[in-house]
Amino acid sequence: MIQTARLSLEKYHRIVGTGILRDRQLERIEGLRVELSPETPYHANQNNKVYKYLLLFAFSV
């Protein structure tokens, strides 16, 4: 289930500044703050593979 909250960007930055959301993973999508699910080991591994591939590509040009 996705929980969302509609906040202005200014309000969001004030809330973040307090540190209250420090342990939460949030993403801003079309003005909504969406809480992200934790990254799985599979997802982390795939991200790592893409990162390494992009590094190789960037330095081979």
C-alpha positions as CSV (number, residue, x, y, z in Angstrom):
1,M,0.0,0.0,0.0
2,I,1.3,3.4,-0.9
3,Q,0.9,6.2,1.6
4,T,1.0,9.8,0.2
5,A,0.8,13.3,1.6
6,R,0.3,16.4,-0.4
7,L,2.7,19.2,0.8
8,S,4.2,22.3,-0.7
9,L,7.9,22.0,-1.4
10,E,8.6,24.7,1.2
11,K,6.7,22.7,3.9
12,Y,8.5,19.5,2.9
13,H,11.9,21.2,3.2
14,R,10.9,22.5,6.7
15,I,9.8,19.0,7.8
16,V,13.0,17.5,6.4
17,G,15.1,20.1,8.2
18,T,13.7,19.0,11.5
19,G,15.2,15.5,10.9
20,I,11.9,13.8,11.6
21,L,12.0,11.9,8.2
22,R,15.7,11.0,8.5
23,D,15.0,7.2,8.6
24,R,12.3,7.3,5.8
25,Q,12.9,6.9,2.1
26,L,10.7,9.3,0.3
27,E,10.4,10.4,-3.3
28,R,8.5,13.4,-4.7
29,I,6.3,12.3,-7.6
30,E,4.0,15.0,-9.2
31,G,3.8,16.9,-5.9
32,L,3.2,13.9,-3.8
33,R,5.7,12.4,-1.3
34,V,5.7,8.7,-1.8
35,E,7.3,6.4,0.7
36,L,9.5,3.9,-1.0
37,S,9.8,0.2,-0.1
38,P,13.2,-1.0,1.1
39,E,15.7,-2.0,-1.5
40,T,16.0,-5.8,-1.8
41,P,19.4,-7.5,-2.3
42,Y,18.4,-8.4,-5.9
43,H,17.7,-4.7,-6.6
44,A,20.9,-3.5,-5.0
45,N,22.9,-6.1,-7.1
46,Q,21.3,-5.0,-10.3
47,N,21.9,-1.3,-9.5
48,N,25.6,-2.2,-8.8
49,K,25.9,-4.0,-12.2
50,V,24.4,-1.0,-14.1
51,Y,26.7,1.4,-12.2
52,K,29.8,-0.7,-13.1
53,Y,28.7,-0.9,-16.8
54,L,28.2,2.8,-17.0
55,L,31.6,3.5,-15.5
56,L,33.2,1.2,-18.0
57,F,31.3,2.9,-20.8
58,A,32.1,6.4,-19.6
59,F,35.9,5.8,-19.5
60,S,36.1,3.9,-22.8
61,V,34.8,6.8,-24.8
